[in-house]
Amino acid sequence: MTAPRISVLVATADRPALLAGCLESLSASRFAEAEVLVLDQSGMEPMWPSIDGDGPLVRYIRCPRRGKSAALNLGVQEARGPWLAFTDDDCRVAADWLEVIDRTAGESGTGSVLTGRVVAGRQEEAAVRAPSLRESERGITYRSPGFQDVLFGNNMAIPTELLRSVGCFDEDLGPGTAAPAAEDNDLGYRLLRAGIPIRYQPRMVVTHRSWRSGPAQVRVFHGYGVGQGAFYAKHVRRGDLHMAARMARNMWDTGRDLSGAILLRRRQDVQATRAFAAGLISGFLRSIWSGNGGRAGAATLRGET
């Protein structure tokens, strides 16, 4: 195959069954001008799934460093396509996902970033509904930072050179680190601050599998909180008052959500929201006190030290 038009990056660690489902969905694509980079950080020798079909070429790359952000940064270096597409190993992409990205990229040009719908898969066995969803059917373009995170790491596409120039993923954030989330939120915020629009395209669809049990999902929400708090603290330490306001707003919204879940007696939601709140506070304070965080991958935001 000649140089691909899209390089798909999938970071994974010790989840071969989930990875197989993700790759199976990618193999159903009719878009031939793509490659898939599986960035594997498994502790043991991986059992890489064999993929049938005429879909994109799959390249397996062993990552020496632990952490999703470190793996993705390695993938950015290794990618050959002018566009990078990202999804997670516990997601399944729509059959036309790559076609939609390619078509929208052609319309948008190389000066903007794409993200799309993330819907919940059916609940598997004793699992609860998947988190981190974006289900709006209305397209929108974001041009400046607000009070919500608008870039979803399990469904996004970015021009390769744009990402390399603005700065890749902060390797102190994300799964596999002490702040196991918000690496995509941090990237989205830095992109918007740099004046790069983020376009939400509802036809760009990924399904987030509902595979975790209730207790496992509570632990995930705690990690989400820790990562989000560390993300806020990273920018607050640099004098960013907007991020201080976002931290306060997030605490207020979380308290409101917790009150609602208690009143409605939604036990799972109560536990998950409490876990998120505890993680948010601890992640913020720990990052403020320690000064950890802030490595924006291989490059840094323009004008930022």
C-alpha positions in Angstrom: 0.0 0.0 0.0 1.2 3.5 -0.7 1.2 6.1 2.1 -2.2 6.0 3.9 -4.5 9.0 4.1 -5.5 8.1 7.6 -3.5 6.5 10.5 -5.7 5.1 13.2 -4.1 5.0 16.7 -5.4 2.5 19.3 -3.6 2.2 22.6 -4.1 -1.0 24.5 -2.8 -2.9 27.6 -3.7 -6.4 28.7 -7.2 -6.4 27.0 -6.8 -8.7 24.0 -10.5 -9.6 23.8 -11.6 -6.0 23.8 -8.9 -5.1 21.2 -10.1 -7.9 19.0 -13.6 -6.4 18.9 -12.2 -3.0 18.0 -10.1 -4.4 15.2 -13.0 -6.4 13.9 -15.1 -3.3 13.5 -12.2 -1.5 11.7 -11.7 -4.5 9.4 -15.3 -4.1 8.2 -14.4 -0.7 6.6 -14.3 -0.4 2.9 -11.8 2.5 3.2 -8.6 1.0 2.0 -6.2 4.0 2.3 -5.7 3.7 6.0 -3.4 2.0 8.5 -4.1 0.9 12.1 -1.4 1.3 14.7 -2.0 -0.9 17.7 0.2 0.6 20.5 0.6 -2.3 22.9 1.7 -1.8 26.5 0.7 -5.3 27.8 2.7 -6.5 30.8 3.0 -10.0 29.3 3.8 -11.1 25.8 0.7 -10.0 23.9 -1.7 -12.3 22.1 -2.3 -10.2 19.1 -5.6 -11.1 17.4 -5.6 -12.1 13.7 -8.0 -10.0 11.6 -9.8 -11.2 8.6 -11.2 -9.0 5.8 -10.0 -6.4 3.4 -9.9 -3.5 5.9 -6.9 -1.3 6.8 -3.4 -2.7 7.3 -2.7 -3.3 11.0 0.7 -2.6 12.5 1.5 -3.8 16.0 4.0 -1.7 18.0 5.3 -2.6 21.4 5.5 0.4 23.7 8.4 0.5 26.2 6.8 3.1 28.5 3.5 2.6 30.4 0.8 5.2 30.0 -1.8 5.8 27.2 -0.4 9.2 26.4 3.1 7.9 26.0 1.8 5.2 23.7 -0.2 7.6 21.6 2.8 10.0 21.3 4.9 7.1 20.0 2.1 6.4 17.5 2.1 10.0 16.4 5.8 9.6 15.6 5.3 6.3 13.7 2.2 7.3 11.8 2.5 7.7 8.0 -0.9 9.3 7.2 -1.6 13.1 7.0 -4.6 12.6 9.3 -4.6 10.8 12.7 -7.8 9.1 13.9 -8.2 7.9 17.5 -10.4 5.3 19.2 -10.1 3.0 22.2 -9.7 -0.7 22.4 -13.2 -1.0 24.1 -14.9 0.8 21.3 -16.3 -0.3 18.0 -16.3 2.1 15.1 -19.1 2.4 12.6 -18.6 0.7 9.2 -18.4 4.2 7.5 -16.3 5.8 10.3 -13.1 6.2 8.2 -15.1 7.4 5.1 -16.9 10.0 7.2 -13.5 11.2 8.6 -12.0 11.3 5.1 -14.9 13.2 3.6 -15.2 15.7 6.5 -11.4 16.2 6.5 -11.6 17.2 2.9 -14.4 19.7 3.6 -12.7 21.1 6.7 -9.1 21.3 5.6 -6.0 20.8 7.8 -6.7 23.7 10.1 -9.4 22.1 12.3 -9.9 19.0 14.4 -12.8 16.5 14.2 -14.8 14.6 16.9 -18.1 12.7 16.8 -20.8 10.8 18.5 -20.0 8.2 21.1 -23.0 6.0 21.9 -23.4 3.2 24.5 -23.3 -0.4 23.4 -25.7 -3.0 24.8 -25.0 -4.0 28.4 -22.9 -7.2 28.4 -23.8 -9.7 31.0 -23.7 -8.0 34.5 -22.3 -4.7 33.1 -23.7 -1.2 33.5 -24.1 1.4 30.8 -20.9 2.8 29.4 -19.7 6.3 30.4 -18.2 9.1 28.4 -20.9 9.4 25.8 -21.7 12.2 23.4 -25.0 11.5 21.6 -26.2 14.8 20.2 -27.3 14.7 16.5 -26.6 18.4 15.9 -23.3 19.4 14.4 -21.4 22.3 16.0 -18.0 23.9 15.7 -16.2 25.1 18.8 -13.8 28.0 18.4 -12.8 29.0 22.0 -12.6 27.3 25.4 -15.8 27.1 27.4 -17.0 25.2 30.5 -17.2 21.8 28.9 -14.8 19.4 27.3 -15.5 19.0 23.6 -12.9 16.6 22.3 -13.5 12.9 22.9 -10.3 10.8 22.8 -12.2 7.6 21.7 -13.6 9.4 18.6 -11.4 12.1 17.1 -9.3 12.9 14.1 -6.5 15.5 13.9 -4.2 16.5 11.0 -0.8 15.0 11.8 1.3 18.0 11.4 -1.1 20.2 13.3 -0.9 17.9 16.3 2.9 17.7 16.1 3.2 21.5 15.9 0.8 22.3 18.8 2.0 19.6 21.1 1.0 16.0 21.6 -0.5 14.3 24.7 0.6 15.3 28.2 2.3 12.1 29.5 1.5 12.9 33.1 -2.2 12.5 32.3 -4.2 9.5 31.1 -4.6 5.8 31.8 -1.5 4.2 33.2 -0.4 7.3 35.1 -1.1 8.7 38.6 -3.8 10.9 36.9 -5.6 8.3 34.8 -7.8 10.5 32.6 -8.2 13.9 30.9 -5.4 13.6 28.4 -7.9 14.3 25.7 -9.5 17.1 27.6 -6.1 18.8 28.0 -5.3 18.4 24.3 -8.7 19.8 23.4 -8.2 22.8 25.6 -4.8 23.5 24.3 -6.0 23.3 20.7 -8.8 25.8 21.3 -6.5 28.2 23.1 -4.2 28.0 20.1 -7.2 29.2 17.9 -7.8 25.8 16.3 -11.5 24.9 15.9 -12.9 21.6 16.9 -15.8 20.4 14.7 -18.4 17.9 16.2 -19.6 15.7 13.4 -22.6 13.5 14.5 -22.2 11.2 11.5 -18.8 10.1 12.8 -20.0 7.4 15.2 -18.2 5.1 17.7 -19.9 2.7 20.1 -18.4 2.5 23.6 -19.0 -1.0 24.8 -20.9 -1.4 28.1 -18.7 -4.2 29.6 -17.8 -3.0 33.1 -19.5 -4.1 36.3 -21.0 -1.5 38.6 -18.0 -1.6 41.1 -15.5 -1.4 38.3 -17.2 1.6 36.8 -17.2 3.3 40.2 -13.4 2.9 40.2 -13.2 4.3 36.7 -15.2 7.4 37.7 -12.8 8.0 40.6 -9.9 7.9 38.0 -11.8 10.3 35.8 -12.1 12.7 38.7 -8.4 12.4 39.6 -7.4 13.1 36.0 -9.8 16.0 35.6 -8.6 17.6 38.8 -4.9 17.2 37.7 -5.8 18.7 34.4 -7.4 21.8 36.0 -4.4 22.1 38.4 -1.9 22.0 35.6 -3.4 25.1 34.1 -4.2 26.9 37.4 -0.5 26.6 38.3 0.2 28.6 35.2 -2.1 31.4 36.3 -5.1 30.3 34.2 -8.1 31.8 36.0 -10.5 30.2 33.6 -9.4 26.8 34.8 -9.9 27.9 38.4 -13.5 28.8 37.5 -14.0 25.5 35.7 -12.8 23.6 38.8 -15.3 25.5 40.9 -18.1 25.0 38.3 -17.3 21.2 38.1 -17.6 20.9 41.9 -20.9 22.7 41.9 -22.3 20.6 39.0 -21.1 17.4 40.7 -22.8 18.3 44.0 -26.0 19.0 42.1 -25.8 15.7 40.2 -25.2 13.8 43.5 -28.2 15.4 45.2 -30.4 14.4 42.2 -29.1 10.9 42.3 -29.8 10.6 46.0 -33.3 12.0 45.7 -34.1 9.5 42.8 -32.4 6.7 44.7 -30.1 5.8 41.8 -27.6 3.8 43.8 -25.1 3.3 41.0 -25.1 7.0 40.1 -24.7 8.0 43.7 -21.6 5.8 44.1 -20.1 6.9 40.7 -20.7 10.6 41.4 -19.2 10.4 44.9 -16.2 8.6 43.5 -15.7 11.3 40.8 -16.0 14.1 43.4 -13.5 12.5 45.7 -11.1 12.0 42.8 -11.6 15.5 41.5 -10.6 17.0 44.8 -7.7 14.7 45.4 -6.3 15.0 41.9 -6.5 18.8 42.0 -4.9 19.2 45.4 -2.2 16.6 44.8 -1.2 18.2 41.5 -1.2 21.7 43.0 1.0 20.6 45.9 3.4 18.4 44.0 3.7 20.4 40.8 3.5 17.3 38.7 2.1 17.3 35.2 2.4 19.6 32.2 4.6 17.6 29.8 2.7 18.2 26.5 4.3 15.3 24.7 7.0 15.9 22.1 6.2 19.6 21.8 4.7 22.4 23.8 1.9 24.8 23.1 3.2 27.8 21.1 4.4 30.5 23.4 3.8 28.4 26.6 6.7 27.4 28.9 
